[in-house]
Every structure is written in structure tokens, then in C-alpha cells.
Amino acid sequence: MLRHREVIGEDNQYIAYVAYPLDLFEEGSVTNMFTSIVGNVFGFKALRALRLEDLRIPPAYSKTFQGPPHGIQVERDKLNKYGRPLLGCTIKPKLGLSAKNYGRAVYECLRGGLDFTKDDENVNSQPFMRWRDRFLFCAEAIYKAQAETGEIKGHYLNATAGTCEEMIKRAVFAR
């Protein structure tokens, strides 16, 4: 189903309302839904400019998403933090630091009172900061901050890679 209306005061601009039947999407697959909606629509060459302003997911489809394998209670148990919000941040700048300097940023954040830090999704295994080096420097930062504060600390390391095999290798190494 498709409806549209003109944008008031703008020539040749319209707001389109598009509804897709749920049968077009695999149950529980956020990836399938987004690539079907965003990927296909934004790849339509006849459109010169396009902006997605709103996406509404029907409750019936949302219920097919299982969510993460564990929730906040598991994170609290791992960090031994209860009765208060968990405090964390994404390391910035996200790109350009060496693995050693990235580890130093992780240490400074954890030593400064944060419970955890995390990689930005753009941080993978770039030439200036390879994944394994980043892992080792982040692990060193965690151990050092834990020793100095007496608290359990954490870092969420992005293990995504170009192949599934490499992601598995990274996950196994990080254990």
C-alpha cells in the first residue's frame, strides 16, 4: 500500500507512506527487514533524494524477535554491579588511534569510574589498529583498572569481520 502527500512550500517534494505485508519478511530477522525496506528503496535509481523519517514495526512482527540471549541481569552479575545504573561509554575518537593508545583510552575511562567501555561499530581490524592488538591492549587496560580500583570492569569488543570464520576465530581468541 502506498500513499503520498506534497510537502507544503517545497516544489517536487513529497512524503510517502509505504506499508508492506508482513509475509515479505522472515520472522525474527531484523537484517532481512531492514535490507528489504531500506536497501531496496534507497537503491531505486529513479529517486534522486530520499530520507527515511519513520519506521513502525507492527507488534505482531516485533514479537518474533527473540532479543539478546541474556539481559541486563547477566551483565550486572558479570560486573558485580547492583542497585545503580551501569556506566559506560564508546571509545572516541573511534578511528585513528593505535591499538596502544586505544587501550590507554579504555584504561582511563575504566580507571575514571566507568563500569565498561565499548568499541564503536566502525572499529574492526584496520591497518592502524589490528583486532588482535586492540584486544590485547584492552585486556591489559581492564586488568590494570581492576587492580587499581578493586572493581570488576569490562569492554565490549567488536569481533565482526569479513568472514564468519574470522569472526569465530576472534570470538574463540577472546574467550
FENFEN-V202572 format. One record per pair of residues at least 6 apart in sequence whose ideal C-beta (glycine too) atoms are under 6 Angstrom apart, sorted by the first residue. I is the first residue (numbers start at 1). J is the second residue. Records with the same first field share a line. If there is no record, write none. Layout:
I = J ; J
//
This chain:
1 = 19
2 = 18
3 = 17
4 = 14 ; 16
5 = 15
6 = 14
7 = 13
22 = 61
25 = 32 ; 33
26 = 32
27 = 64
28 = 64 ; 65
42 = 50
76 = 82
79 = 115 ; 152 ; 154
80 = 152
81 = 115
86 = 115
87 = 114 ; 115
88 = 114 ; 115 ; 116
89 = 109 ; 114 ; 117
90 = 118 ; 120
91 = 105 ; 117
94 = 120 ; 122 ; 123
99 = 129 ; 133 ; 134 ; 137
100 = 137
102 = 129 ; 134
103 = 137 ; 138 ; 140 ; 141
106 = 117 ; 138 ; 141 ; 155
107 = 141 ; 144 ; 145
109 = 117
110 = 145 ; 153
111 = 145 ; 148
116 = 154
117 = 155
118 = 156
119 = 157 ; 158
123 = 158
125 = 131
138 = 155
142 = 153 ; 155
145 = 153
146 = 153
159 = 167 ; 170 ; 171
161 = 167
//
